[in-house]
Amino acid sequence: MARRGRRPGYHNYSTDELMLLCTVADKHKPLGENMWEAAALEYNSKRSRN
Protein backbone atom coordinates (compact mmCIF):
# COMPACT_ATOMS: atom_id res chain seq x y z
CA MET A 1 0.00 0.00 0.00
CA ALA A 2 1.29 3.45 -0.90
CA ARG A 3 2.11 5.80 1.93
CA ARG A 4 -0.23 8.78 2.17
CA GLY A 5 0.37 12.34 3.21
CA ARG A 6 3.09 14.85 2.63
CA ARG A 7 6.78 14.17 2.50
CA PRO A 8 8.81 15.25 5.53
CA GLY A 9 9.98 18.86 5.29
CA TYR A 10 7.04 20.02 3.18
CA HIS A 11 5.82 23.55 3.95
CA ASN A 12 2.37 25.06 3.47
CA TYR A 13 1.73 28.04 1.24
CA SER A 14 1.86 31.39 3.01
CA THR A 15 -1.16 33.70 3.04
CA ASP A 16 0.59 35.99 0.52
CA GLU A 17 1.26 33.04 -1.82
CA LEU A 18 -2.37 31.92 -1.60
CA MET A 19 -3.63 35.45 -2.33
CA LEU A 20 -1.30 35.69 -5.34
CA LEU A 21 -2.47 32.29 -6.61
CA CYS A 22 -6.13 33.31 -6.28
CA THR A 23 -5.46 36.63 -8.03
CA VAL A 24 -3.66 34.95 -10.94
CA ALA A 25 -6.33 32.23 -11.23
CA ASP A 26 -9.09 34.87 -11.20
CA LYS A 27 -7.30 36.85 -13.92
CA HIS A 28 -6.69 33.86 -16.21
CA LYS A 29 -9.73 31.74 -15.29
CA PRO A 30 -7.81 28.67 -16.51
CA LEU A 31 -9.86 25.81 -17.92
CA GLY A 32 -7.38 23.78 -19.94
CA GLU A 33 -3.76 22.73 -19.63
CA ASN A 34 -2.43 25.62 -21.75
CA MET A 35 -4.30 28.16 -19.66
CA TRP A 36 -2.95 26.64 -16.43
CA GLU A 37 0.57 26.82 -17.84
CA ALA A 38 0.13 30.55 -18.51
CA ALA A 39 -1.21 31.05 -14.98
CA ALA A 40 1.69 29.06 -13.51
CA LEU A 41 4.23 31.14 -15.43
CA GLU A 42 2.71 34.37 -14.11
CA TYR A 43 2.46 33.03 -10.55
CA ASN A 44 6.06 31.80 -10.55
CA SER A 45 7.36 35.08 -11.98
CA LYS A 46 5.58 37.14 -9.29
CA ARG A 47 6.05 35.05 -6.16
CA SER A 48 8.88 35.81 -3.77
CA ARG A 49 11.69 33.29 -3.55
CA ASN A 50 12.91 32.19 -0.13
Rosetta constraint file for C-alpha pairs under 8 A:
AtomPair CA 6 CA 10 HARMONIC 6.53 0.50
AtomPair CA 13 CA 17 HARMONIC 5.88 0.50
AtomPair CA 13 CA 18 HARMONIC 6.32 0.50
AtomPair CA 14 CA 18 HARMONIC 6.28 0.50
AtomPair CA 15 CA 19 HARMONIC 6.16 0.50
AtomPair CA 16 CA 20 HARMONIC 6.17 0.50
AtomPair CA 17 CA 21 HARMONIC 6.12 0.50
AtomPair CA 17 CA 47 HARMONIC 6.77 0.50
AtomPair CA 18 CA 22 HARMONIC 6.16 0.50
AtomPair CA 19 CA 23 HARMONIC 6.10 0.50
AtomPair CA 20 CA 24 HARMONIC 6.11 0.50
AtomPair CA 20 CA 43 HARMONIC 6.95 0.50
AtomPair CA 20 CA 47 HARMONIC 7.43 0.50
AtomPair CA 21 CA 25 HARMONIC 6.03 0.50
AtomPair CA 21 CA 43 HARMONIC 6.36 0.50
AtomPair CA 22 CA 26 HARMONIC 5.95 0.50
AtomPair CA 23 CA 27 HARMONIC 6.18 0.50
AtomPair CA 24 CA 28 HARMONIC 6.18 0.50
AtomPair CA 24 CA 39 HARMONIC 6.13 0.50
AtomPair CA 24 CA 42 HARMONIC 7.15 0.50
AtomPair CA 24 CA 43 HARMONIC 6.43 0.50
AtomPair CA 25 CA 29 HARMONIC 5.31 0.50
AtomPair CA 25 CA 30 HARMONIC 6.54 0.50
AtomPair CA 25 CA 39 HARMONIC 6.45 0.50
AtomPair CA 28 CA 35 HARMONIC 7.07 0.50
AtomPair CA 28 CA 38 HARMONIC 7.92 0.50
AtomPair CA 28 CA 39 HARMONIC 6.28 0.50
AtomPair CA 29 CA 35 HARMONIC 7.84 0.50
AtomPair CA 30 CA 35 HARMONIC 4.75 0.50
AtomPair CA 30 CA 36 HARMONIC 5.27 0.50
AtomPair CA 30 CA 39 HARMONIC 7.18 0.50
AtomPair CA 31 CA 35 HARMONIC 6.29 0.50
AtomPair CA 31 CA 36 HARMONIC 7.12 0.50
AtomPair CA 32 CA 36 HARMONIC 6.33 0.50
AtomPair CA 33 CA 37 HARMONIC 6.21 0.50
AtomPair CA 34 CA 38 HARMONIC 6.44 0.50
AtomPair CA 35 CA 39 HARMONIC 6.31 0.50
AtomPair CA 36 CA 40 HARMONIC 6.00 0.50
AtomPair CA 37 CA 41 HARMONIC 6.16 0.50
AtomPair CA 38 CA 42 HARMONIC 6.37 0.50
AtomPair CA 39 CA 43 HARMONIC 6.08 0.50
AtomPair CA 40 CA 44 HARMONIC 5.95 0.50
AtomPair CA 41 CA 45 HARMONIC 6.11 0.50
AtomPair CA 42 CA 46 HARMONIC 6.25 0.50
AtomPair CA 43 CA 47 HARMONIC 6.02 0.50
